Amino acid sequence: MAFYDMSQTATSKRLGRMVTQLVSSLMAWREECATRDVLGKLTDHELNDIGLLRGDPDQVSSARQPDD
């Protein structure tokens, strides 16, 4: 009778972490795009109300928080 080890190997764990990091990066990129889109639709007055200028949305949306 053959025995099959169902435990994860180091390679499969590493692959899982890579996939998780890729998905996380894609989600962050999409969130940055959505933020830029929303901020880009605001008027100059609305941007001023939240302390931004017309050129700031790209800088704001690309400002990333350090990973914990």
Secondary structure, DSSP 4 states (H G I P E B T S, - for coil): ------SPPHHHHHHHHHHHHHHHHHHHHHHHHHHHHHHHTS-HHHHHHTT--TTHHHHHHH--PPP-
